[in-house]
Amino acid sequence: MDEKSIIVRVPSSFFKHMKKVSAKENTSIREITVSALLKELKALNQEYASPEDFKFRRFCNIQDKTKGDNNDE
């Protein structure tokens, strides 16, 4: 499968903060970003889901494929 990439522009101060956090947690900026995006996607899906959606979709099964399960919430 081809690897996809997303280019995001952020303020330099935020990028410096991300570098500090990644060094502190001993993880890559990519893993932190993917985890944050998946958490945001899960929150958005739950916010806009109708009761019928919950019958057919399982939002709790969204996983961070770079680290395994996203159970640290």
Secondary structure by P-SEA (a helix, b strand, c coil): cbbbbbbbbbcaaaaaaaaaaaaaacccaaaaaaaaaaaaaaaaaaaaccaaaaacccccccccccccccccc
